[in-house]
């Protein structure tokens, strides 16, 4: 069974923040999964496959603009469509 809808290629660097230069709206029309060090993560805000890092929220801490404070974790990153 093939998909009738063509999916855009996943970029090497992607962010969910619309104000970021790495935000690609066409990619977010589909369900995306991130596998970090062999485990699926649901809390990834930004990733870079070639540099091998993800940014995730640091608990409930917010920055001064009300967005989650992010920490960078390094490891093996895989992005895929679910």
C-alpha positions in Angstrom: 0.0 0.0 0.0 1.5 3.4 -1.0 0.8 6.8 0.4 -1.1 9.1 -2.1 0.3 12.1 -0.3 4.0 12.9 -1.0 5.9 13.7 2.1 8.7 16.3 2.0 12.2 15.1 2.8 13.1 15.5 6.5 15.7 18.2 6.9 19.0 17.7 8.7 18.1 20.5 11.2 14.5 21.1 12.3 12.8 23.2 15.0 9.2 23.4 16.1 9.5 27.1 16.9 7.8 29.1 14.0 10.2 32.1 14.6 13.3 29.9 14.0 15.0 29.8 10.6 15.0 26.0 10.9 11.2 25.8 11.0 9.6 24.0 7.9 5.8 24.1 8.0 5.3 21.5 5.3 7.1 18.8 7.4 4.7 19.4 10.3 1.7 18.5 8.2 2.7 14.9 8.9 3.5 12.9 12.1 7.2 13.0 12.8 9.2 10.7 15.2 12.6 11.3 16.7 14.8 8.4 17.9 17.6 9.6 20.2 20.2 7.0 21.2 17.9 4.2 20.2 14.8 5.4 22.1 11.8 7.3 20.8 11.5 10.8 22.3 8.2 12.8 22.3 9.6 16.0 23.8 12.1 17.1 21.2 11.9 20.8 20.4 14.8 21.0 17.9 17.3 18.5 16.4 20.3 18.2 14.2 21.1 14.8 12.7 24.6 15.7 11.4 25.8 17.3 14.6 24.1 14.6 16.8 22.1 16.6 19.3 18.5 17.3 20.3 17.1 20.1 22.5 14.4 19.2 25.0 12.6 21.2 27.8 14.4 21.3 31.2 11.5 20.4 33.4 8.8 23.0 33.9 11.3 25.9 33.8 10.4 28.8 31.5 12.5 31.6 30.0 11.6 35.2 30.3 9.4 35.0 27.1 7.3 32.1 28.6 8.8 29.4 26.4 10.4 26.2 27.9 14.0 26.5 28.8 15.9 24.0 26.6 18.9 21.8 27.3 21.0 20.2 24.5 21.6 16.4 24.7 24.3 14.9 22.4 24.0 11.4 20.9 22.7 9.5 17.9 19.7 11.2 16.3 17.3 9.7 13.7 14.2 11.5 12.3 11.5 9.6 10.6 7.8 9.8 9.5 5.4 7.6 11.6 
